[in-house]
Amino acid sequence: MNDRSRLPRPDPPRTLLDLAVIGGILVALFGLGAVLGVFERLSDWLVTREQSGGAFAVVTLLAVGAAVFSVLRWRQAEVETRRRIEVQSRYQLLVEQAPVVTYRWDAASPAGEVPPLFISPQVEDLFGYPVEEWMDRPDMWNRVIHPDDRELVIQASDEADASGMPFHMEYRAVHRDGRTLWIHDDSKIVSWDPDGRPLVAQGVMVDITRTKDAEERLSHAEVRFRSLVEQIPAITYLDEYRPNTVDIWPTTYISPQVEEILGYSPDEWYTRPELWAELVHPDDRERYRAANRAHYRTGEPLDFTVRVFARDGTVHRMRDRAVIIDGPGGRRWAQGILFDETERVVALEHLRATEERFRAIVEHIPVAVYLDIPDGSMESVYISPQVQEIMGVSVQRYLDEPDLWLDLMDEEDRRRCERTYLEAVEARRSWSDQYRIRKPDGKIAWIHDETTFLTDADGEPLFLLGVLYDVTERKRAEEGLRESELRERDAAERLRALDDMKNTFLAAVSHELRSPLTSILGISLTLERTAGVAPEDRHDLVVRLSANAQKLDRLLKDLLDLDRLNRGIVEPQRRTCDVGSLARGTLAALETVSERHVVVLTEDVELAVDAAKVERIVENLLTNAVRHTPRDGTIWLRVEGRAEGALIVVEDDGPGVAEELRTTLFEPFRQGPAAPSHSPGTGIGLSLVARFAELHGGRAWVEDRPGGGASFRVFLPRAAPEEVPALASIESRDAR
């Protein structure tokens, strides 16, 4: 439905209809009068009143006319009332649906003395107070105005009501929940008394809080921008491009630094668009105009150094750097920065005057001398030819690539040198460091590099004077000295470790020898001095005597084997035998495991091996497992066949072996930190396991057992040692 359908439609013409109704009523009255004889009696009466008949007729006609007029006016009043009600309903609907608060105000009374004549329901959404409270409390409007604005707003409202002028104001208000709102309030007088005094004011209140917040954020952003722009040591500007003008484009903004540098105030730039063109040096004017035209035509950034006259007549060298900004409606601006490079250019000219004398000195010493711009850019304006010999790069490449010296370093030195160099520049202090570079030919060189500031008469830095020279030979000598010291230190550590191992070994061997010897001597003395020993006791003593003798024999054989292995005089006596059977037999003959729970899972694997050495491997692994597991623990013995050979595995559920000990554990005299104090061992059992495995071309290693504990493994190949496949493949396949 469009808006037009909501407007009141005009009523059709009703005058003829009203006349027809009135005529019908009169006809009915005349008919009734005729039936009742009213007209005959009236006629007789008129005959008797001939003298007043004309006046009566006139009165009658007037009465009839008045009746007709009254009926017409009644109908018209009814139509107008109906229309007024309809218009009022639509107006009320419009007021209550609009996103503003509409009100009617008693302009004859000061604010806060009487409630509003009318206020729309939106007031509850705006302030949080329902219409009823506004109608019940005359001072409600005064109360919602922010305390800081209240006096000024009420005064302005009263003055507007008294003078009959419109009231326009923006002020803060406080919502029922404590929020601060911004209100735009507009009202005007719509009713006056006969004496011309204002009676009723009508207005609207609109919530503009979001607009105010946006304006405040924009204001803060502008303040920050201006603070940033107006503090940098350069001139910031914004020019509008107008293609129909010849090289004169108005400045819409220029920072205050322009007055400090060139002596002209920003207002002069705004009012005189041609000022900048007039200040450009005549010798630079055409080139600068051409660069500006290309800048606006192509949109490419502008970077141009131009000479400019200041107000006092001095010539400044200004570097103009700008970019194009496209705006709505095809408008374009140039936003740029003017840097005053006068002092730098003067310094460079002074440098050129002394350059030849400087070259004569620096190009004949065994170091490379350079000059850097002291702004942290690492840009060099000079480097002596010695850089070719020291760093392996040409003078031109060093000057063209400011970061080249960093690019030649490794990553660690690069990060350190870049950080310390920039920190020294910022703090205006000398800098020194040593770093490694890789020359383009691949050679590594050590460079000593140090800088110091060259300043003007006022102490301001002009350049960084630096020297760098090759200290590779010195570094090598220092490194050799350090390596020699490290070797000596390592040798001392090894000697201390060997001494500790010797002491540990001697203590262990003493213990291992003393125990069986003591037992043998005790049993021998018992047999010698005791007569009539029962046969079963004698047998037990003899068995114990034999066991201790065998223990001494194993210890001595281990020591002798280790000595022969170290001297390289042991060769394996190979013969084909069943490795699984050898393992089972060794387990059965080993008394140290007779009281332990051992799970045996051996396969029959025919292999050409030295049977005695294999038995010693199994014996030492089982003895090691017994020594490092609790008495109620479990030991597993497995022999598995492989295409390449046999794998002997002894596992336990003890504490396992730490990662850092898994290699050194097979070295002679090495023992783990968890070796039991009551039976520490000699530290050569596992060493013999590894050496016997190597005699067969195999290998011994240890890894974690699934479920906890250690898994000692020995691989014995089928082929001769030179034909043994890669052990890594054996281990990985076994792990799978």
N, C-alpha and C positions, 0 to 999 in steps of 0.2 A: 504494500500500500504506500503510495507516495504522499508527500506532505499536503498536497492540494486536497486530497480526500478527507483530511482532518479538519478543514476549515468549515464553518457553518454555511449550509446551503440556503439561498434566499427562498422564502415562502412564495407560493404561487399567488397571483392577484385574487383577493377575496372580496372586493367592493361589491361586485355584481351579486355574488352569493349572499353577502350580508343584506343587500337590498331585497333580494328574492325572499329571504327569510322574514324580513320586516313586512314585506307586502303580504306574505302568506298569513302572518299574524293579524294584520289589519283586516284582510278578507274574512278571516275566521271571526273576528270581533263583530264586523258588520253583519255577517250571517247570523250570528247569535243574537244580535240586536233586532234583526228583522223578525226572527222567530218569536222573540219575547215581546214584540210590539214596542220596543223602546223608541224606534224612530217615529212611530205615529204620535206617541205622547210627546216626544221632543218637538215634532212639527207643530202640534197644538200649542205647545208652550211658546215656540218661537213666534206663532201668529199673534199670541197675546203679548209678545215682547218685540213687536216690529221695530220699535224705536231703537232697540239695542242689538238688532240682528247682525249688523256689520261688525260691530266690535267683537261679538261672540265668535264670528267666523274667523276673525283675525287671531283671536286667542286660541281657537281650535287648531288652526294651521301651525301656530307657534309651538303648541304642545306636541303636535305630531312631529314637527321638525326636531324639537328637543329630544324626543324619544329616539328618533332615528340617529341623531348625533351621539347620544349617550351610548347607544348600542355599538356604533362604529368605534368610539373611543375605548369602550370596554374591550373590544376585540383587539384593537391596536395595542393597548396596555398588556393584554395577555401575551401577544406575540413578542413584544419587547422584553417582557419578564422572562419568557422562556429562552429567548436568545441570550439575555444577560447571564442567566444561570449556566447555559452551555459554554459561553465564552469564559466565565469565571472558572468553571470546572477544568476547561482546557488550560487556562493560565496556571491554575494551581498544579495541574499535572506537569506542565512544563517546568515550573519553579522547583517542584519536588524531585524531578528527574535530572536537572542540570547539575554538573559537577562543581557547583559553587553554592555558598550559603547566601540566600536572599533574605533581606530583612526590611522591616519598616520601623521607623524610629520616631519617637516624640521629640521633634526639634525644639519645642518650646521649653523643655525641661533639661537641666544639666545632666550629663552622663552619670548613671548610677542611681538616679532618684526614682525612675519609673522603669518598669520592664518594657521590652520591645513590643510594639503593636503586633508584629508578626515576625516569625523567624522560621526558616525552612528546616525540615528534618535533617538535612545534611550536616547541621551544626553538631550533631552527636558524633558523626564520623570524623569531623574535623577536630573538635576539642575534647570529645569523650563525655560531654554532659548532655542529657536528653533535653528535648524542647521544654518539658514541664519545668525543669530547674531554671531554665532561662526565663520562663514566664513567671515563676514564683519568686525569683531573686532579682531585684532591680540592678544590683551591682555585679551581676555575673560577668558582664563584658569587662568591667574594670578588673575583676579578679583574674581573668585568664591572660590579661596583658602582662608581659614580662616585667618584673619589678624595675629593671633598669630603664625600660621604655615607657612605663605607665604614665608618669606625670606629663611627659611631652606629648604623648598620644591623646590623652584626655583633654589637655589644653587645646590642642589643634582641633579636636572634634567639637568642643564647645564653641570655639571661635568660628568654625565653619557654620554651625547651626545658628549662631547669633547673627552672623553677617549674611546668611543665605547663600554663601559661596559653596561650591562643591568641595567634598572632602576626599583627598587622595593621599594615601600614606602606606608605607611598608614598615612593619614593626614585628617584633618578636612576641610570641605568645607561649604559654606553658600548657601542654596537654595534661589531661587528668592523670596519665601514667608518669608524668614528670618530664616527658620529652619536650625539647624546645622546638617550636615551629616558627616559620616565617610566614606572615600573612600580608597579602596585598588587599587593601580595603578602599573601595570606591563608593561614594554616595553623593546624592544631591537632593535638594528640596523639591518636593512634588506637590506640596499643598501650602497655601498661604491663608492667613485670616483677612478679614475685610480691611484691616489697617496695614496690610502688607507685611506682617510679621510671619516668619516661617512657622509652619505647624507640623508638617510631616516630612521626614527625610527617608528616602528609599535607597538601598545600596546592596552591594555584593561583597563577600569576603572569599578570597581564593588562596589556597595553600601553595606557596611558592618555595617551600623548603628545599626541594631538589634543585631548583634553579639557583637558589642562594648558595647551596653547597657546591654546585658546579662552578659558580662564579668565584667562590672562595678558593677552590682548588686551582682554578685558572690563574687567580691573582697570585697565589703562592708559587705556582710554576713560573710565572712571569718574573717574580721577584728573584727566584733562584737563578733563572736564566740571565737576568740582568746582572746579578751579583757575579755570576761566573764570567760573563762576557766582559764586564767592565773592570775586572781585576787582572786579566791576563795582559802581559806586556806587548800588546799589539792592538791595531785598530780593526774592529769588526764593523762590517757595513752590509746594507741590503739596498740594491739599486733595482728600479723597475725599468724593464726594457720597453722602449717605444719605437717601433720600426719606422714611424713616419718622421722621427727626428734624426738629425745628423750627429751621431757620436755624443749626444748629450742626453743622459738618462737620469731622471730625478732620483735622489737618495731618499728612501723612506725611513731608514734608520742608520745611524752611525754612532759608535761608542764614544764616550767622553775623552778617551785617550788621544783622539785626533787633535784636541787643543794642546795637550801636553807635548805632542811630537811635532806638529806642524804649525801650531799657534792659531788655528781657526776653530771657533766654537761650533758645536753641532748645528745651532740655529742658522749659522751662515751657510752651512752645507745644504740645509733644507730649502733655504730661500734663494740660493744661487746654484741652480743645477749645472751651470757651466764652469763652476769654480775649479773642479778637479782637472778638467781639460786645460784650463789656463795655467795651472801650476806645474804641469808636466814639462820637463825640459824640452826645448825645441828640437834638439838632436834625437830625442827618443820618441817624439810625438807621433810620427807616421807609423813607426813599427808598433808602437803601443796601440794605436787605433786599429791597425790591421789585426793584431792579436785579439782585441776585443770583439771586432766584427766576426771573426772566425769562431770565437767563443760562443757568441749568441746564435750564430747560424748553425753550427754543428752540435752544440750542446756539450762539447768536450770541455773538461776542466781547464781553467786558465792558470798559468804559472809563469809570471813575467816579472823581471826586475827592471825598475824604471827610476830615473832620477827625477826628483820633485823639489820645487822651491818651497821653503817654509816662509812664514810671514816675515821673519827677520832676515831673509835673503840667503840663508844657508841652503846648501843642496843636500838632500837626503836621498839615500838609495833605498827605495821601498820595494819589497818583494810582494807582489800582488798574487794571491792564490784564491781562486773563486770557482764555484760550481753553479750550474743553472738549476733553478727550481721552477717547475711548471705549475701554474695555478689555474683556477676555473676561468672559463671564458677565453681561453687561449692566452692569458696573461703570463708573462715570464719575469722572473727576478734573477739577479745575480747575487748570491750570498758569498761573501769573501772575507779574507783577513789580510791586512797590510802589515808586514813585518819591517821594522826599521833595521836594515842591515848596514847602516852607515859605518858604525864602529868596526864591524867585522871586515868590511871592504877596505877601510883605511888600514886596519892591521895587516891585511893580506898585501896591500901595496907596500907597506913598510917591510914586510917579510921579503918581498921580491928584491927590495933594494939591498938586503944583506945576504941574499941567498947564495951568491957566488962565493963570498967569503966563507960562508958556512960550509958549502960543498967542498972547498979546498981542504977544510979541516977534517970533516967527518968521513970523506970517501977514501981516506988513506989509513984508517985505523981498523983493527981486526974485529969490529962489531958493526952491526947494522943500526943506524940511527934513523928515527922517524919522528914525524910531527903529526899529532892527531888534533882534530877540532875538539875542544873540551866540553862538548855537550852530550856525551854519552852515545853518540852515533857511531863511534869507532872509525869514523871516516878519516883517512890519512891524507894529508896534503903533500907529504914528502916521505920517501924512504930511500936510504942510500943503497947503492948497487950491491953491497955485500949480502943483501937478502937473497940474491940468487944462489950464492954458495951456502949460506946458512940454512935456508928453508927450501931451496930447490924451486923457487918460483920467480918469475920475472918482476921487475919493478912495476911495470904497467899493470900486470894482473893484480899485484898486491894493492895498488891504488884503486883499481876498478872494483875490487871486491872487498868491502870493509870487513866482512865476516870471514875472510879466507883463513886468517890465523886460527880462528875457532874451528873452522871446518876441517883443518888438518889434524886436530887433536882427537884423542879418543873421548868417549862420552863423559867419563868421570871427570877428566881434566877440564873439558869444555864447560860443564856446569859450574865448577868451582871458579875458574878464571873469569868467566863472564860475570858471575855474581860479584866477585871481589873487585873487579875492574870498575864496574858501574857504581859500586858502593864508594870506591875511592874518588871517582869523578864527582859524585854527588857531595861528598864530604870535603872535596878540594884538598886531598892529601895524596902523598906519594903512594905508589903501588909497586909491588914486587912479587914475582911468583916464578916457579919453574914448572914446565909442562913437557909432555911428550908429543911429538908430531910424527905423522907418516908422510914423508916427502912424496911427490908425484912418482918418483922412481921406485917407491916401495920401501925405502930405507927408513929406519926409526932413528930419530934424533931427539936429544934433550935440549931444551931451550931455556935460558935464563932471560927473563923479560922484566924491565922495571921502568917506571915513568915518574916524572916530576912536572909540576906546573911552571909554565912561563907566564909571568904576569906583567901588566903595564905599570905605569907610575903610581896608579891608584890602588894597586894590589889586585886588580881584576884579571882573571885568567885569560890569556890569549891563546895558548896552545898547550898541549901535553907533549913534552919532550921525552922520548923513550929510546932505550937501547936494548937490543937483544943480541945474544951471542950463544954459540954452540958450546954446551957443557957435557956433551955425550961422553967424551973420554973420562972426564972427572967422575961422571955418574957411574960409568963402568967400573972405575977403580973403587968408588965407594960401595958399589954393589958387590964387587969381588971381596972387599973387606968385610962387608956384612955377611956374605955367604961363608967366608972363612970363619967368622965368629960363630955363625949358626952351626957350621960343621963341627967346630970345636965344642960348642955347647951340646950339640946332638951326641957327639962322641962321649962327652962327659956323662950325659944322661944315660947313654947306652952302657957305659962302664958301671955307672951306679946301678942300673937295672940288672946287668950281668952279675954284679956283686951281690945284689939282693937275691937274684935267682940262685947264685952259688950257695949263699947261706941257706936259702930255703931248701935247695936240693940236698945239701949236706945234712940239714936237720931231718929231712924226709928219709934220706937213705939210712941215716943213723937209726931212725925210728923203725924203718922197715927191716934193717938188719938185726937190731937189738931184740925185737919181739920174737922172731923165730929162734935166734941164738939162745935167748933166755929160756925159751920153752925147751929147746933141744938139751941144753945143759941141765935143766931141772929134771927132765925125763931120764936123762942118762944117769944122773946122780941117784935118782930114785931106783932105777934098775940095778945100779951098782951096789948100793948100800942096803937095799931091802931084800932080804932072803925070803923065800917062800911066797913070792907074789903069785896070786891066783892066775891061772892061765888066761881067763877072760880079761883080767885087769892088765896082764902083761901084753895081751894082744892090743888092747885099747891104747896103751902107752906107746907101743911100737907103731901103731897107725898114726898117732899124733906126732911121733918123732919123724916118721916118713913125710907127713904133710908139711911140717915146718921145714924139713930139708928141701922138699920140692919148691916151697915158697922162696927159700934162699936161692935155689937153682934158677927159678924164673927171674928173680931180680938180677942175678949175675948175668944171665943170658941177655936180658934187656940191655944192661949196661954195655956188654960186649958187642951186641948187635948194633947198638947206636954208635959205638966207636967205629966198627967196621963199615957201617953205612956212611959215616962222615968221611972215612978214608976211601970210600968207593971200591971196596974189595969184596962186596957181596953180590953174588949173581944168583938169580932164582933157578932152582932145580925143578924144572917143569916136568910134570907127568899128568896124563889124563886121569882125572878122578871126578867123583861126584861131589860138588861143592856143598850141596844140601846135606849129604851124609857126613861130610867133614864137620859142618856146623853142629849137627845133632850130636855127633860123637864128642866134640869139644864141650858142649853143654853138659853131657852126661858125666864127663870126667872132672868137671870143675866143681870143687867142693864149696866154693864161696857162694854159689847160687842154689845149693841143695835145699836151703830152707826158704827160698823166695818163690813167688808165683810167677812162672815164666810161661808165656803163650808161644808155642812153636808152630810156625807156618812156613815150612820149607818145601821147595820143589827139588826134583832131581835134575841137576844141571851138570852135564858132562863138560869139563873145561880143562885145558892144559894149564895147570898152575903148580906153584911150589906148595905142596900140601902143608908143610910145617909152618910156612909163613901165613897161610890162610887160617890155620888153627890158632896162631898167635893173634891174628886180627880179630877173630871171633872172641877169643879169650879176653883180650884187652878191652874190647867194647863191652862185653858182659860185666867184667870187673868194674869198669867205669860206671856202668848203669847201677850196679849194686851199691857202689860207694855214694852215689848222689841221689838215691831214692829212699824213702822210708821203708821199713821192714814190711809194712802191709801194702806197699805199692805193687804195681804190675809192670813186668818187663816183657817186651815182645821181641821174638827172634824170627826174621823172615829171610828166605833166600828165594829170589825170583829170577826166572830165566828171561833173557832179552835176546833179540836177534844178534846184537853186538857182543853179548857176554852175560855176566851174572851180576846181580845187585844184592848185596848183603845189607840188611837193615836191622839195627838194634834200637828199639824205642822204649821210652819209659814215660810214666805219668808224673815225673818229678817237677821241679821248678823251671826246667827249660834252660836255654842258654841265651844270654843277652846278645843283641845284634852285633855290638862292637867287639865281642869275644870270639865270634864264630870263625875268624881267620887265625888269630893268634893262638887259639886253643890247641892247634896241632903242632905248634912249635915246641922244641925240646925244653923241658923244665918249666913249662907254663902250666899254671893251675888257675882255675876259676876262683872267684872270691867266696864261693859257697862250699869250698872243700872242707870236709868234716875234720875237726881237730883231732879226733881219736884215731883216724886213719887217713892222713893227708895224701898219701901216695907220693911217688917220686917225680911226677910230671913228665914221664917219658913214655907212658903207655899209649896215649893218643898220638904222640909223635911217631912211634913205631908203626901204628896203624897206617898213618899217612905215607910213611916212607916205604912200607911193604906194598901198599897199593900202587905207588909210583914205580916200584920195581917191576910190577906186572903191566905197566903202561896205563894204569887206572888212576883213580883219584878218590880221596875221602873228603866228606863235608858233613855239615850238620845243619838242620833246619827245624822249624817248629813242627811238632806233631799235631795233627788235627785233634782237637779236644784237649790240648794242653800237654806240656812236657817236651822232651827233646827227641829228635829222630836223627841218629847217626847213620850215615850211608857210605858204603864202599862199592865202587864199580870196578869189576875186573873184566877186561876185554878178552874176546876170543883170539883176536889177531895179535901179531907182534906189536910192540909199542909204536913203531913207525907207521903201522897200518891202522891204528886205533881211530875210530870216528870221533868227531867233535863231542866232547863231554857235555857241552851246553845243550846239545840236542837230546842227549840221554836224560839230563836232569829235567828239561822241559817236558819231555814225553812222560817221564815218571810222575811229574807233578800233575799231568793231565790224568 
